[in-house]
Amino acid sequence: MKGDNFYGRESSKEEKENKVKDKEKEEDMFTKLPKEIILHILSFLDAKIAVQTSVLNKRFRYLWAALPVINFDEALYQDAISFEDFVYSFLFYRYNSTNVFNVNLKCHKDHLPILRDNAVVYYIIYHVIDTPSIATNIQVLTIFADCHVNILPKLSVCTSLTTLKLSYMLSLTKNFDIPSLKHLYLCCCRFVVGRENSFDQFKGCVNLESLHIDRCTYHNEINTFKISTPNLLDLNISRFLVDGFDEDYCVFELQTPRLRYFKYDGYHLYCFSTEINLLFVEELYIDVGWLPKDICSLYTLIELFEIMQRAKSISLSSKIIDVLSMFPDELEDKCSPFTRMQTFELICDSSSSSAMPQDVKKYLFGEDNSSFTP
């Protein structure tokens, strides 16, 4: 028995030694990879972790300074001051001649005071626009931070910037004016715009192809919220809010001749208008959590349907069907607005019914509606 225990311990010891050797071989293989591959791998890591690889060997000592993608995540730091100090030091000591294609900043609202948030965001933006190797090569900029920023239009010098993602930002910006942008994502942002009869925040983004406005609030009075982007293909508006006097009377005006995909969801349905024909719409998705069952809601829906009449794929919430079903006389003489419909989806919650009155079916699908089953 004692001999068995002895050989068992020897076997266990050998296994541990073999595991250590295998791990050393894997690490050695990693350090011998081509520089371009190592930099690509490090680009998926936070800048702090990338810097820590400098202890692996002499070859790695300054490799972090040539990262083509820079990621800052405040959650990895002990406190706001250490995070701020690291960001400043990293940007100061990195190789300014290195091309950077992607910069990502994530500050957690519960940790970082707003004033420090502001300082970090401003420092990063100015570093981006003042460093030629970044300004002429950056393609994606992501800022997730609860901060006050009013220098966004300065990003127009970044001639290669195609994607901008902003979250939790407060700004006075009235016009982004970044011609190179193709994709703009705004999440939980707040804009103080004053009193505007006609507000057109994206008119300077002439090459914009996709615009996502998610849970954003525009403070003060806006009569007309214009979206005049000639190349826009995808428009997604979610829980949008104008917070001001008579905010319910704000009207979206779409000047988007190439629009293909339109999605709107929220607790309130704003009015929509257009002065042009939207000939290329393919998908229409409208999910409204609450709608007054009155004639105003009916005609708001009818006007939006007529604007999007070329849609092939249509998804509507049950609350919309409820409003339509309240006014059979109003729908009786109206032709179906959707001239190219191929598929239809009824968006239902747990408390709603999938049944649809015949007069609503006739209005949505036309006389021959047997092929459409919600």
C-alpha positions in Angstrom: 0.0 0.0 0.0 2.8 2.4 0.9 4.5 1.6 -2.4 1.2 2.4 -4.3 0.9 5.8 -2.5 4.5 6.5 -3.4 4.1 5.9 -7.1 0.8 7.7 -7.0 2.5 10.8 -5.7 5.3 10.5 -8.2 2.7 10.3 -11.0 0.8 13.3 -9.7 4.0 15.3 -9.5 4.9 14.4 -13.1 1.5 15.5 -14.3 1.9 18.8 -12.6 5.4 19.3 -14.1 4.1 18.4 -17.6 1.2 20.9 -17.3 3.7 23.6 -16.3 5.9 22.7 -19.3 3.0 22.7 -21.6 1.9 26.1 -20.4 5.4 27.5 -20.8 5.5 26.1 -24.4 2.1 27.8 -25.1 3.4 31.1 -23.7 6.7 30.7 -25.7 4.6 30.1 -28.9 2.6 33.2 -28.2 5.7 35.4 -27.8 7.2 34.1 -31.0 4.2 35.0 -33.1 4.6 37.7 -35.8 4.3 41.3 -34.4 1.2 42.0 -36.5 -0.7 38.9 -35.1 0.3 39.8 -31.5 -1.0 43.3 -31.9 -4.2 42.0 -33.4 -4.7 39.8 -30.3 -3.8 42.6 -27.9 -6.4 44.8 -29.7 -9.2 42.8 -28.1 -7.9 43.5 -24.6 -8.2 46.6 -22.4 -5.2 48.9 -22.6 -4.2 48.1 -19.0 -3.9 44.4 -19.7 -2.0 45.1 -23.0 0.5 47.2 -21.0 0.9 44.3 -18.5 2.2 42.0 -21.2 5.4 44.1 -21.3 6.8 41.9 -18.6 6.7 38.8 -20.8 10.1 39.5 -22.4 12.1 42.3 -24.0 10.2 42.0 -27.2 7.0 42.9 -25.5 8.3 45.8 -23.4 7.0 48.5 -25.7 4.7 46.5 -28.0 1.6 48.0 -26.3 2.6 51.5 -27.5 1.9 50.4 -31.1 -1.7 49.2 -30.6 -4.0 49.9 -33.6 -7.0 49.6 -31.3 -7.2 51.3 -27.9 -9.7 50.1 -25.3 -10.2 51.9 -21.9 -12.6 50.2 -19.5 -12.9 52.1 -16.1 -14.3 48.9 -14.4 -10.7 47.4 -14.3 -9.4 50.2 -12.1 -9.5 50.7 -8.4 -10.8 54.2 -8.5 -11.5 57.2 -10.7 -8.1 58.9 -10.1 -6.1 55.8 -11.1 -8.2 55.3 -14.2 -7.7 59.0 -15.2 -3.9 58.8 -14.6 -3.6 55.7 -16.7 -5.5 57.1 -19.6 -3.3 60.3 -19.6 -0.1 58.3 -19.3 -1.0 55.7 -21.9 -1.9 58.4 -24.5 1.2 60.4 -23.7 3.7 57.5 -24.0 2.2 55.6 -26.9 3.9 55.9 -30.3 2.2 58.8 -32.0 3.3 57.6 -35.4 1.2 54.4 -35.0 -2.0 54.4 -37.0 -5.1 53.8 -34.8 -8.3 52.6 -36.3 -10.6 52.1 -33.3 -10.9 53.9 -29.9 -13.3 52.7 -27.2 -13.9 54.4 -23.8 -16.3 52.9 -21.2 -16.9 54.7 -17.9 -19.3 53.3 -15.4 -21.8 55.7 -14.0 -21.6 54.4 -10.5 -17.8 54.8 -10.2 -16.6 57.8 -12.0 -17.6 61.3 -10.9 -19.1 63.4 -13.8 -16.3 66.0 -13.7 -13.6 63.4 -14.0 -15.7 61.7 -16.7 -15.7 65.0 -18.6 -11.9 65.4 -18.3 -11.2 61.9 -19.6 -13.6 62.3 -22.6 -12.2 65.7 -23.6 -8.7 64.5 -23.3 -9.4 61.5 -25.5 -11.3 63.5 -28.2 -8.6 66.1 -28.4 -5.9 63.4 -28.6 -7.8 61.8 -31.5 -8.3 65.0 -33.5 -4.8 66.4 -32.7 -2.8 63.3 -33.6 -2.5 63.0 -37.4 -1.9 59.2 -37.3 -5.3 58.8 -35.5 -7.3 61.6 -37.1 -6.6 60.3 -40.6 -7.1 56.6 -39.9 -9.7 56.2 -37.1 -12.8 54.4 -38.3 -14.7 53.7 -35.1 -15.0 55.9 -31.9 -17.1 54.6 -29.0 -17.7 56.7 -25.9 -19.8 55.3 -23.0 -19.7 58.0 -20.4 -21.9 60.2 -18.3 -20.4 63.5 -19.3 -21.0 67.0 -20.7 -19.5 67.3 -24.2 -19.8 70.1 -26.7 -16.9 69.5 -29.0 -18.4 66.7 -31.1 -18.4 68.7 -34.3 -14.6 68.9 -34.0 -14.5 65.3 -35.0 -15.1 66.5 -38.6 -11.3 66.6 -39.1 -11.3 62.8 -38.8 -11.8 62.1 -42.5 -11.8 58.3 -42.1 -14.3 58.2 -39.1 -17.3 56.1 -40.3 -18.8 54.8 -37.0 -19.6 56.9 -33.9 -21.2 55.4 -30.8 -22.2 57.7 -28.0 -23.9 56.7 -24.7 -25.1 58.7 -21.6 -23.8 62.0 -23.0 -25.2 65.5 -22.3 -24.5 67.9 -25.1 -25.5 71.2 -26.7 -24.6 69.9 -30.1 -27.1 71.0 -32.7 -25.3 69.7 -35.8 -22.9 66.8 -35.8 -21.5 67.9 -39.1 -19.2 64.9 -39.7 -19.3 64.2 -43.4 -17.4 60.9 -43.2 -19.9 59.3 -40.8 -21.8 56.3 -42.1 -23.1 54.8 -38.9 -24.3 56.9 -35.8 -25.6 55.3 -32.6 -26.9 57.5 -29.8 -28.0 55.7 -26.6 -29.4 57.5 -23.5 -28.0 60.8 -24.7 -29.5 64.2 -23.7 -29.4 67.2 -26.0 -30.2 70.7 -24.8 -31.2 72.5 -28.0 -33.3 75.5 -26.9 -36.4 76.5 -28.8 -36.2 75.3 -32.4 -38.9 75.6 -35.1 -37.0 73.3 -37.4 -34.2 71.2 -35.9 -31.9 69.2 -38.3 -29.1 67.7 -36.2 -27.8 65.3 -38.8 -27.8 67.5 -42.0 -24.0 67.6 -41.9 -23.7 63.8 -42.0 -24.2 63.6 -45.8 -22.9 60.1 -46.1 -24.8 58.6 -43.1 -26.3 55.2 -43.9 -27.6 54.0 -40.5 -29.0 56.1 -37.6 -30.0 54.6 -34.3 -31.6 56.9 -31.7 -32.2 54.9 -28.5 -33.7 56.4 -25.3 -32.5 59.9 -26.2 -34.1 63.1 -24.8 -34.1 66.5 -26.5 -34.8 69.3 -24.0 -36.8 72.4 -24.7 -39.2 73.0 -27.6 -38.9 71.4 -31.1 -41.7 71.9 -33.6 -40.1 69.8 -36.4 -37.4 67.2 -35.9 -35.9 66.9 -39.4 -33.8 64.0 -40.6 -32.4 65.1 -43.9 -29.7 62.6 -44.8 -29.7 61.7 -48.5 -28.0 58.4 -48.2 -29.7 57.0 -45.1 -30.8 53.4 -45.4 -31.6 52.3 -41.9 -33.5 54.4 -39.3 -34.1 53.1 -35.8 -35.9 55.3 -33.3 -36.5 53.8 -29.8 -38.2 55.6 -26.8 -37.5 59.0 -28.2 -38.6 62.0 -26.1 -38.9 65.7 -26.6 -39.0 67.2 -23.1 -40.5 70.7 -23.4 -43.6 72.7 -23.9 -46.2 71.0 -26.1 -43.7 68.1 -26.8 -46.6 66.0 -28.2 -46.8 68.3 -31.2 -43.3 67.6 -32.4 -43.3 66.2 -35.9 -40.6 64.1 -37.5 -39.9 65.2 -41.1 -38.1 62.6 -43.2 -36.0 63.7 -46.1 -34.4 60.3 -46.6 -35.0 59.3 -50.3 -33.0 56.0 -50.0 -34.5 54.7 -46.8 -35.0 50.9 -46.7 -35.5 49.9 -43.1 -37.6 51.9 -40.5 -38.1 50.8 -36.9 -39.9 52.8 -34.3 -40.8 51.6 -30.8 -41.7 53.5 -27.6 -44.4 54.7 -25.3 -45.5 57.6 -27.5 -46.0 57.8 -31.3 -44.9 61.1 -32.8 -46.3 62.4 -36.1 -44.3 61.8 -39.3 -44.3 63.7 -42.5 -42.3 63.9 -45.7 -42.1 66.0 -48.8 -40.7 63.2 -51.0 -41.7 59.7 -52.0 -39.8 57.0 -50.1 -39.6 54.5 -52.9 -37.2 52.0 -51.5 -38.7 51.1 -48.1 -38.5 47.3 -47.5 -39.1 46.8 -43.8 -41.5 48.7 -41.5 -41.6 47.9 -37.7 -43.8 49.9 -35.3 -44.2 48.9 -31.7 -46.0 51.4 -29.5 -46.6 50.6 -25.9 -49.5 52.9 -25.4 -51.8 54.8 -27.8 -54.8 57.0 -27.1 -57.8 55.4 -28.8 -58.8 58.6 -30.5 -59.1 60.0 -34.0 -55.8 61.8 -33.7 -53.9 58.5 -33.1 -55.8 57.0 -36.1 -54.7 59.7 -38.5 -51.2 59.7 -37.2 -51.0 56.0 -38.0 -52.6 56.5 -41.4 -50.2 59.2 -42.4 -47.2 57.1 -41.3 -48.5 54.1 -43.3 -48.9 56.2 -46.4 -45.3 57.5 -46.0 -44.1 53.8 -45.7 -46.5 52.4 -48.3 -43.7 50.7 -50.3 -42.7 48.4 -47.4 -42.6 44.7 -48.2 -42.2 43.4 -44.6 -44.5 44.9 -42.0 -44.6 44.5 -38.2 -47.2 46.3 -36.1 -48.0 46.1 -32.4 -51.4 45.0 -31.1 -52.0 48.5 -29.7 -52.0 49.8 -33.2 -54.6 47.3 -34.2 -56.7 48.3 -31.2 -56.8 51.9 -32.4 -57.6 50.9 -36.0 -60.5 48.7 -34.8 -62.1 51.7 -33.0 -62.9 53.5 -36.2 -64.4 51.1 -38.8 -66.3 53.9 -40.6 -63.1 55.8 -41.1 -61.4 52.8 -42.7 -64.3 51.7 -44.8 -63.6 53.7 -47.9 -59.8 53.7 -47.6 -57.6 51.5 -49.8 -54.8 49.5 -48.3 -51.8 51.8 -48.0 -49.3 49.0 -48.5 -49.0 48.2 -52.2 -46.1 45.7 -52.0 -46.7 43.8 -48.8 -45.3 40.3 -48.7 -45.1 39.4 -45.0 -46.9 40.7 -41.9 -46.2 40.2 -38.2 -48.5 41.1 -35.3 -46.4 42.1 -32.3 -48.3 40.8 -29.2 -47.7 41.0 -25.5 -49.0 38.6 -22.9 -52.2 40.6 -22.4 -53.1 41.2 -26.0 -55.1 39.2 -28.5 -53.9 38.0 -31.9 -57.4 38.4 -33.3 -57.9 41.1 -35.9 -61.3 42.5 -37.0 -62.2 42.0 -40.6 -62.4 45.7 -41.4 -58.9 46.2 -40.1 -57.7 43.2 -42.2 -59.3 44.7 -45.3 -57.7 48.1 -44.7 -54.2 46.6 -44.1 -54.2 43.8 -46.6 -56.8 44.8 -49.2 -59.9 43.0 -50.4 -58.1 39.6 -50.9 -56.6 39.2 -47.4 -57.0 35.5 -47.0 -53.2 34.9 -47.5 -52.3 37.0 -44.5 -52.8 35.4 -41.1 -51.5 37.5 -38.2 
